[in-house]
């Protein structure tokens, strides 16, 4: 396979949309999530994100990157206003509706209504879940950091509740996200199903890891 070389100046000279597509796909497959939020007036919001990341297990912390708030960012505004949000895995049945939430709807228009997805509420949080999502969890907002290099914002939430199918719980503690048909994103607009290659034993310096049946 023939390689092509790009310098930093080559990247800067790209047309802006071409550069965005190129660099967004550079990091490979990413999580595919819908973040649900609500404002103090009860207006619900739903937006697709590919930047959700695990930050710690004790306490259980999850973060995501929000674009700079130079323009109206409904998800960010709602989280800072109500101090809660939900993260919902995107599955193979709803990826088209999930992608549609990236359209710039007016704040008074709920993406739930616009896409046909169903809001679902728990007793613990104000923010809405996506009923059609198989794996979902609610978070309490804890910290916000602005990255000075480009103005993007890291939002950190503490997990306060988790909703998953019982059949997706594995004996060793992990969640079978493939069984829930959770999908992945690459770039800005490509959605992928997954296939597990193997589980491996805990890595130790004196022994190569082996497959776990």
Helices and strands as residue ranges (DSSP letters): H 8-12, H 16-26, E 30-31, E 33-38, E 44-49, E 53-57, E 60-66, H 74-82, E 84-89, H 95-100, H 111-115, E 119-120, E 129-130, E 136-146, E 153-163, G 166-168, E 184-186, E 190-192, E 199-200, E 211-212
